[in-house]
Amino acid sequence: MNDALKKAISRRVDRIRAGEDPQCLGRLPSGWVILAKFQPEPIVGGCMLLPDPAVPSLNALGAADRARFLGDLATVGDAVLKATGAEHLNYLILCNQVPELHGHCVPRFAGESPERRAMDPFEAYDFGTARVADALGEDAGLAARLRAALLELGAAAPSATG
């Protein structure tokens, strides 16, 4: 495994705490909501929940923290639905390539081809060649809608204090 990926979530959480991550959208009780790094067409709007502190897996959490993380992941999904108008979501907790807990909320839209819509988003689209999210540029409007939806759902605004 690539050594750079082993602590990618921990390093990202450190940058978020320091106020150095423009893709950060808000804070929930279990962690940070970020705009996912890759935004493949036509499923733009994907977000991730990064636990704070970082942990290796969902199973490393006690029952209350586990429930909090999963509940917060559903809140992220609610915000993605509201901000993107997606028809439904895919929730994924894989931790295969990046072996620290993180959850994905991937919007799925009626305009996708029926064949691709029936597939796992990571099978249907090439995330590795998709454009990189830019909350300060091309994705500024999306990021603003996501932040507003998260605030309506009880998230805290991003801050450097964690």
KOLKOL-188961 format. One record per residue (C-alpha): x, y, z; residue in one letter. Coordinates in Angstrom, 2 decimals, decimal comma. Last residue first. Layout:
REM residues N
{{X; Y; Z}; 'A'},
...
END
This chain:
REM residues 162
{{-12,29; 21,99; 15,62}; 'G'},
{{-10,75; 25,39; 16,34}; 'T'},
{{-9,90; 26,42; 12,78}; 'A'},
{{-13,52; 26,81; 11,85}; 'S'},
{{-16,04; 25,31; 9,47}; 'P'},
{{-19,63; 26,30; 10,24}; 'A'},
{{-21,39; 24,07; 12,74}; 'A'},
{{-23,88; 21,52; 11,50}; 'A'},
{{-27,50; 21,68; 12,63}; 'G'},
{{-29,44; 20,63; 9,55}; 'L'},
{{-29,95; 24,22; 8,39}; 'E'},
{{-26,18; 24,72; 8,72}; 'L'},
{{-25,58; 21,64; 6,56}; 'L'},
{{-27,94; 22,94; 3,88}; 'A'},
{{-26,22; 26,33; 3,87}; 'A'},
{{-22,77; 24,72; 3,64}; 'R'},
{{-23,95; 22,50; 0,76}; 'L'},
{{-25,44; 25,44; -1,13}; 'R'},
{{-22,24; 27,48; -0,64}; 'A'},
{{-20,09; 24,54; -1,77}; 'A'},
{{-22,22; 24,11; -4,90}; 'L'},
{{-21,90; 27,81; -5,73}; 'G'},
{{-18,12; 27,76; -5,16}; 'A'},
{{-17,62; 24,58; -7,20}; 'D'},
{{-15,81; 26,16; -10,17}; 'E'},
{{-13,63; 28,35; -7,96}; 'G'},
{{-13,18; 28,51; -4,19}; 'L'},
{{-14,78; 25,13; -3,51}; 'A'},
{{-12,60; 23,53; -6,19}; 'D'},
{{-13,21; 19,82; -6,60}; 'A'},
{{-10,71; 17,93; -8,76}; 'V'},
{{-11,93; 16,89; -12,19}; 'R'},
{{-12,46; 13,22; -12,83}; 'A'},
{{-9,51; 11,14; -14,01}; 'T'},
{{-9,14; 9,03; -10,87}; 'G'},
{{-12,90; 9,03; -10,26}; 'F'},
{{-13,50; 7,02; -13,42}; 'D'},
{{-17,24; 6,51; -13,28}; 'Y'},
{{-19,58; 3,50; -13,18}; 'A'},
{{-17,39; 1,25; -11,04}; 'E'},
{{-16,73; 3,87; -8,36}; 'F'},
{{-20,40; 4,90; -8,55}; 'P'},
{{-21,56; 1,32; -7,85}; 'D'},
{{-23,67; 0,43; -10,86}; 'M'},
{{-27,39; 0,66; -11,63}; 'A'},
{{-27,09; 4,33; -12,46}; 'R'},
{{-24,39; 3,48; -15,00}; 'R'},
{{-26,64; 1,23; -17,07}; 'E'},
{{-29,64; 3,57; -16,79}; 'P'},
{{-27,56; 6,48; -18,17}; 'S'},
{{-27,47; 9,30; -15,66}; 'E'},
{{-30,12; 12,00; -16,01}; 'G'},
{{-32,15; 10,75; -13,03}; 'A'},
{{-29,29; 11,70; -10,73}; 'F'},
{{-27,20; 9,92; -8,16}; 'R'},
{{-25,47; 11,83; -5,38}; 'P'},
{{-22,47; 10,22; -3,69}; 'V'},
{{-22,20; 10,41; 0,09}; 'C'},
{{-18,82; 8,94; 1,10}; 'H'},
{{-17,76; 7,92; 4,59}; 'G'},
{{-14,31; 8,00; 6,13}; 'H'},
{{-12,55; 5,62; 8,49}; 'L'},
{{-8,83; 5,18; 7,91}; 'E'},
{{-7,23; 2,69; 5,53}; 'P'},
{{-7,24; 4,89; 2,40}; 'V'},
{{-7,33; 2,47; -0,53}; 'Q'},
{{-9,68; 0,00; 1,14}; 'N'},
{{-11,47; 2,18; 3,70}; 'C'},
{{-14,82; 1,36; 2,06}; 'L'},
{{-17,61; 3,26; 3,75}; 'I'},
{{-20,06; 4,09; 0,97}; 'L'},
{{-23,44; 5,79; 0,91}; 'Y'},
{{-25,05; 6,05; -2,50}; 'N'},
{{-27,65; 8,73; -2,77}; 'L'},
{{-31,04; 9,38; -4,38}; 'H'},
{{-32,77; 11,60; -6,94}; 'E'},
{{-30,21; 14,35; -6,59}; 'A'},
{{-31,48; 17,92; -6,24}; 'G'},
{{-27,91; 19,04; -5,51}; 'T'},
{{-28,12; 21,09; -2,31}; 'A'},
{{-31,04; 19,29; -0,65}; 'K'},
{{-29,86; 15,79; -1,52}; 'L'},
{{-26,29; 16,61; -0,48}; 'V'},
{{-27,53; 18,08; 2,81}; 'A'},
{{-29,61; 15,00; 3,61}; 'D'},
{{-26,64; 12,80; 2,75}; 'G'},
{{-24,42; 14,73; 5,15}; 'V'},
{{-27,10; 14,17; 7,78}; 'T'},
{{-27,02; 10,43; 6,98}; 'A'},
{{-23,25; 10,46; 7,56}; 'L'},
{{-23,88; 12,23; 10,86}; 'D'},
{{-26,15; 9,40; 11,97}; 'G'},
{{-23,50; 6,86; 10,96}; 'L'},
{{-20,81; 8,73; 12,88}; 'F'},
{{-23,02; 9,21; 15,97}; 'R'},
{{-24,06; 5,54; 15,97}; 'A'},
{{-20,41; 4,47; 15,86}; 'R'},
{{-19,50; 6,95; 18,59}; 'D'},
{{-22,26; 5,54; 20,84}; 'A'},
{{-21,38; 1,89; 20,14}; 'A'},
{{-17,62; 2,24; 20,58}; 'G'},
{{-15,51; 3,03; 17,55}; 'L'},
{{-12,76; 0,77; 16,16}; 'A'},
{{-15,41; -1,14; 14,21}; 'N'},
{{-16,04; 1,88; 12,01}; 'L'},
{{-12,40; 1,70; 10,96}; 'S'},
{{-8,88; 3,03; 11,49}; 'P'},
{{-9,79; 6,11; 13,54}; 'V'},
{{-9,34; 9,82; 12,87}; 'A'},
{{-10,21; 12,16; 15,74}; 'P'},
{{-12,30; 13,64; 14,31}; 'D'},
{{-14,13; 11,48; 11,81}; 'P'},
{{-14,04; 12,48; 8,13}; 'L'},
{{-17,42; 12,71; 6,40}; 'L'},
{{-17,27; 12,91; 2,62}; 'M'},
{{-19,14; 14,76; -0,08}; 'C'},
{{-20,20; 14,14; -3,66}; 'G'},
{{-21,85; 17,04; -5,44}; 'G'},
{{-21,15; 16,27; -9,09}; 'V'},
{{-22,60; 13,01; -10,38}; 'I'},
{{-22,63; 13,64; -14,16}; 'P'},
{{-19,71; 14,21; -14,39}; 'E'},
{{-17,03; 13,09; -11,96}; 'P'},
{{-16,28; 15,25; -8,92}; 'Q'},
{{-13,02; 14,11; -7,31}; 'F'},
{{-11,79; 15,45; -3,97}; 'K'},
{{-15,09; 15,03; -2,13}; 'A'},
{{-16,42; 18,29; -0,68}; 'L'},
{{-15,74; 17,99; 3,00}; 'I'},
{{-17,77; 17,36; 6,12}; 'V'},
{{-15,80; 17,15; 9,37}; 'W'},
{{-16,25; 14,96; 12,40}; 'G'},
{{-18,47; 13,07; 14,82}; 'S'},
{{-20,56; 15,97; 16,17}; 'P'},
{{-20,86; 17,65; 12,76}; 'L'},
{{-18,52; 20,33; 11,41}; 'R'},
{{-18,88; 22,12; 8,12}; 'G'},
{{-18,03; 22,48; 4,44}; 'L'},
{{-14,29; 21,86; 4,33}; 'C'},
{{-13,06; 22,08; 0,71}; 'Q'},
{{-11,11; 25,25; 1,56}; 'P'},
{{-8,75; 23,25; 3,79}; 'D'},
{{-6,21; 25,23; 5,82}; 'E'},
{{-8,25; 26,20; 8,90}; 'G'},
{{-5,73; 24,48; 11,19}; 'A'},
{{-8,37; 21,95; 12,24}; 'R'},
{{-8,99; 21,24; 8,55}; 'I'},
{{-5,28; 20,68; 7,90}; 'R'},
{{-5,06; 18,25; 10,86}; 'D'},
{{-8,18; 16,46; 9,62}; 'V'},
{{-6,51; 16,03; 6,22}; 'R'},
{{-3,37; 14,60; 7,81}; 'R'},
{{-5,41; 12,07; 9,81}; 'S'},
{{-7,44; 11,16; 6,71}; 'I'},
{{-4,32; 10,58; 4,60}; 'A'},
{{-2,59; 8,48; 7,25}; 'K'},
{{-1,91; 5,29; 5,27}; 'K'},
{{-2,42; 6,93; 1,87}; 'L'},
{{1,08; 8,40; 1,60}; 'A'},
{{2,56; 4,98; 2,46}; 'D'},
{{1,12; 3,52; -0,78}; 'N'},
{{0,00; 0,00; 0,00}; 'M'},
END
